[in-house]
């Protein structure tokens, strides 16, 4: 007797349920964003959190903002210190700085994965240790450890069938790999005053990108190196731990000083592969003269300053250091300058605006470091 049962295939739609988060975790996610926007100022970040709590009811009588602050202390995210006036104050710890970098990495790298932009292709494939997900037929001389047994067995089942299962050389496939080249990178961040002018906060996205890139390199590519420098009237190097506290200043834009320091840092590196990433929104408007004085001109593009920039771009090219410029302003005359600067270096330029800045930098970093080393 046959059972009259109809099995149906299809989709079951349910109301979305957010994954469980403790009250602390919910507030901590918001706190990390706020502490980045306030450049590490704990008091200002907590004031913003209290305002958000009033508007969006983030806390309950059972778990208040004060409870959250106590948990931050207990978990090692806050430390008590004495300010110059002898008053007690709270400040974030190195543990918080790492958490902020990890969040920046998750936000930016997570977007790459979700948007399908994660296929970081390179120009050459060959013997290496980084998997590409691409397969080819086995050839005599291929190392046995490069044979993909899963794909090879699947081919054998398709070609021979289960009843008379055999594995032949024609069934074997090899996964392509890429050589993981060590990379030395200098990230230049423009901290001139224009990064917060015109009603747009441009420094916070730049900070997030820098923190995320630092976290990516230190955790995923520990043999790579990343140096970070900022440039205004002058250029100076900063540590990764200083990134959350980075602020703009009343500065012009001395692009030449930034490039000089970047190349000095890269000259000390033994890695063959070197590159400069430059995040900027403004035109070069400042030079330091041999006598120590500053030559400044914010009106249009000064030919003296611009030509110095082109000379630095050409010098970097001679040293085999490509410069990738991420231009976050849309002025046509500035974009023309970046095009000519890029031509002088034979590097690359992205006219990104703020949206997608992080994804573009990560795409370019991954692409640049996957290179085939020819013997």
ZAMARGU-4260 file (C-alpha; in steps of 0.2 Angstrom, whole numbers, plus 5000, padded with zeros to 4 digits):
<rodrens>
0) 5000/5000/5000 | 5007/5017/4995 | 5008/5031/5007 | 5000/5046/5000 | 5013/5058/5007
5) 5018/5073/4996 | 5035/5080/5000 | 5037/5098/4996 | 5053/5108/4993 | 5054/5126/4996
10) 5059/5141/5007 | 5052/5144/5024 | 5052/5163/5029 | 5053/5168/5047 | 5053/5184/5056
15) 5072/5190/5058 | 5078/5188/5075 | 5094/5197/5080 | 5107/5187/5088 | 5107/5188/5107
20) 5118/5202/5114 | 5121/5206/5132 | 5117/5224/5138 | 5136/5227/5140 | 5139/5220/5122
25) 5126/5231/5115 | 5132/5247/5123 | 5150/5242/5119 | 5147/5242/5101 | 5140/5259/5101
30) 5154/5265/5113 | 5168/5260/5101 | 5160/5270/5087 | 5159/5285/5099 | 5176/5284/5106
35) 5183/5284/5088 | 5173/5300/5083 | 5179/5309/5099 | 5197/5304/5096 | 5199/5294/5112
40) 5190/5307/5123 | 5181/5295/5136 | 5171/5309/5144 | 5164/5316/5128 | 5160/5298/5122
45) 5150/5294/5137 | 5141/5311/5136 | 5136/5306/5118 | 5131/5289/5124 | 5119/5296/5138
50) 5111/5307/5125 | 5108/5292/5114 | 5101/5283/5128 | 5089/5297/5132 | 5083/5296/5114
55) 5083/5278/5110 | 5081/5270/5127 | 5097/5259/5126 | 5097/5255/5144 | 5085/5248/5158
60) 5083/5251/5176 | 5092/5235/5179 | 5107/5240/5168 | 5112/5258/5167 | 5126/5268/5159
65) 5134/5269/5176 | 5134/5250/5177 | 5141/5249/5159 | 5156/5261/5165 | 5159/5249/5180
70) 5160/5234/5168 | 5172/5243/5157 | 5183/5245/5172 | 5181/5227/5178 | 5185/5220/5160
75) 5200/5230/5158 | 5194/5243/5145 | 5196/5258/5156 | 5210/5264/5168 | 5210/5278/5181
80) 5223/5291/5179 | 5227/5308/5187 | 5226/5323/5176 | 5239/5338/5177 | 5228/5347/5189
85) 5228/5332/5201 | 5210/5327/5197 | 5205/5309/5194 | 5200/5304/5176 | 5196/5289/5166
90) 5205/5284/5150 | 5204/5269/5138 | 5217/5255/5139 | 5227/5246/5125 | 5213/5232/5126
95) 5200/5245/5121 | 5212/5251/5107 | 5213/5233/5100 | 5194/5231/5101 | 5192/5247/5091
100) 5204/5241/5078 | 5195/5224/5077 | 5178/5232/5075 | 5185/5243/5061 | 5192/5228/5052
105) 5175/5218/5054 | 5165/5233/5047 | 5176/5236/5032 | 5182/5218/5028 | 5164/5212/5032
110) 5157/5223/5019 | 5170/5216/5006 | 5164/5199/5009 | 5145/5203/5009 | 5147/5213/4993
115) 5156/5200/4984 | 5171/5211/4981 | 5183/5198/4989 | 5190/5190/4973 | 5207/5198/4975
120) 5215/5193/4958 | 5233/5195/4953 | 5241/5195/4936 | 5250/5178/4938 | 5247/5161/4946
125) 5260/5148/4949 | 5269/5139/4964 | 5264/5147/4980 | 5255/5145/4997 | 5240/5156/4995
130) 5224/5146/4988 | 5215/5154/4974 | 5200/5142/4973 | 5204/5139/4954 | 5208/5122/4948
135) 5216/5115/4933 | 5220/5097/4926 | 5235/5088/4934 | 5251/5089/4924 | 5267/5079/4926
140) 5278/5087/4938 | 5265/5094/4949 | 5268/5091/4968 | 5256/5078/4975 | 5252/5089/4990
145) 5244/5102/4978 | 5232/5089/4971 | 5214/5092/4977 | 5208/5075/4983 | 5190/5081/4985
150) 5188/5088/4967 | 5198/5073/4960 | 5187/5060/4968 | 5172/5070/4962 | 5178/5069/4945
155) 5181/5050/4946 | 5164/5047/4952 | 5157/5057/4938 | 5168/5049/4925 | 5168/5031/4931
160) 5152/5030/4942 | 5150/5021/4959 | 5148/5003/4952 | 5165/5003/4944 | 5174/5016/4954
165) 5192/5020/4949 | 5204/5035/4950 | 5214/5039/4935 | 5227/5052/4931 | 5214/5061/4920
170) 5203/5063/4935 | 5216/5073/4945 | 5215/5091/4947 | 5227/5104/4955 | 5222/5119/4964
175) 5231/5135/4959 | 5241/5145/4972 | 5249/5162/4973 | 5265/5167/4980 | 5263/5177/4996
180) 5275/5191/4994 | 5280/5201/5009 | 5274/5219/5008 | 5280/5234/5016 | 5267/5248/5016
185) 5267/5266/5022 | 5250/5274/5025 | 5249/5293/5023 | 5235/5302/5031 | 5231/5320/5027
190) 5227/5329/5044 | 5226/5347/5036 | 5211/5358/5042 | 5201/5354/5027 | 5198/5336/5033
195) 5184/5343/5045 | 5179/5358/5035 | 5163/5360/5024 | 5152/5351/5036 | 5160/5334/5033
200) 5170/5323/5045 | 5183/5316/5034 | 5196/5311/5047 | 5186/5298/5056 | 5184/5287/5041
205) 5202/5289/5037 | 5206/5284/5055 | 5195/5268/5054 | 5203/5263/5038 | 5220/5265/5046
210) 5215/5255/5061 | 5207/5241/5051 | 5222/5240/5039 | 5234/5239/5054 | 5223/5225/5062
215) 5223/5215/5046 | 5241/5216/5043 | 5246/5212/5061 | 5234/5197/5062 | 5233/5190/5045
220) 5250/5195/5037 | 5262/5196/5052 | 5277/5196/5041 | 5271/5212/5032 | 5275/5229/5039
225) 5264/5244/5040 | 5271/5262/5045 | 5258/5276/5047 | 5262/5294/5045 | 5252/5310/5045
230) 5255/5326/5036 | 5250/5344/5038 | 5263/5358/5038 | 5276/5344/5042 | 5275/5325/5042
235) 5278/5313/5056 | 5276/5295/5060 | 5263/5289/5073 | 5261/5272/5081 | 5246/5261/5078
240) 5241/5263/5096 | 5239/5282/5093 | 5226/5280/5079 | 5211/5282/5090 | 5217/5299/5096
245) 5221/5306/5079 | 5215/5324/5076 | 5216/5337/5062 | 5225/5353/5066 | 5226/5371/5059
250) 5238/5365/5045 | 5241/5367/5027 | 5245/5351/5016 | 5263/5348/5014 | 5262/5332/5003
255) 5281/5333/4999 | 5286/5331/5017 | 5274/5316/5018 | 5282/5308/5003 | 5299/5311/5008
260) 5296/5303/5025 | 5287/5288/5017 | 5302/5285/5006 | 5314/5286/5020 | 5304/5273/5030
265) 5303/5261/5015 | 5322/5263/5011 | 5326/5254/5027 | 5315/5239/5023 | 5322/5224/5015
270) 5306/5218/5007 | 5306/5219/4988 | 5288/5224/4987 | 5285/5242/4994 | 5270/5253/4992
275) 5263/5270/4998 | 5245/5273/5001 | 5240/5291/5003 | 5223/5297/5009 | 5220/5315/5005
280) 5206/5327/5002 | 5215/5343/4998 | 5228/5351/4986 | 5246/5352/4991 | 5248/5370/4999
285) 5264/5370/5009 | 5283/5367/5007 | 5296/5368/5020 | 5311/5379/5013 | 5329/5375/5016
290) 5330/5389/5029 | 5317/5381/5039 | 5303/5393/5034 | 5286/5388/5027 | 5281/5393/5009
295) 5261/5392/5009 | 5248/5396/4996 | 5230/5390/4998 | 5224/5399/4982 | 5222/5387/4968
300) 5237/5375/4963 | 5254/5383/4966 | 5265/5378/4952 | 5281/5378/4963 | 5273/5366/4976
305) 5264/5355/4963 | 5281/5353/4953 | 5289/5347/4969 | 5276/5334/4971 | 5278/5328/4953
310) 5297/5327/4957 | 5294/5316/4972 | 5282/5305/4962 | 5295/5302/4949 | 5308/5299/4963
315) 5297/5285/4970 | 5295/5277/4953 | 5314/5276/4951 | 5314/5267/4968 | 5300/5255/4962
320) 5288/5262/4975 | 5271/5264/4968 | 5259/5277/4976 | 5241/5274/4977 | 5231/5290/4980
325) 5214/5289/4988 | 5206/5306/4983 | 5191/5310/4994 | 5187/5326/4986 | 5178/5329/4970
330) 5185/5346/4964 | 5189/5344/4945 | 5205/5354/4946 | 5211/5343/4961 | 5207/5327/4952
335) 5217/5333/4937 | 5232/5336/4949 | 5230/5318/4955 | 5230/5311/4938 | 5246/5320/4933
340) 5254/5315/4949 | 5249/5297/4946 | 5256/5298/4929 | 5272/5304/4935 | 5273/5289/4947
345) 5265/5276/4936 | 5254/5272/4951 | 5236/5272/4954 | 5222/5284/4959 | 5205/5281/4966
350) 5192/5295/4967 | 5182/5287/4980 | 5173/5300/4991 | 5171/5294/5009 | 5159/5280/5004
355) 5168/5264/5000 | 5185/5271/5005 | 5189/5256/5016 | 5184/5243/5004 | 5194/5251/4990
360) 5210/5251/5001 | 5208/5233/5006 | 5205/5228/4988 | 5221/5236/4983 | 5231/5230/4997
365) 5226/5212/4994 | 5229/5213/4975 | 5246/5221/4977 | 5253/5209/4989 | 5248/5194/4978
370) 5262/5194/4966 | 5271/5180/4956 | 5290/5180/4959 | 5298/5174/4943 | 5315/5165/4945
</rodrens>
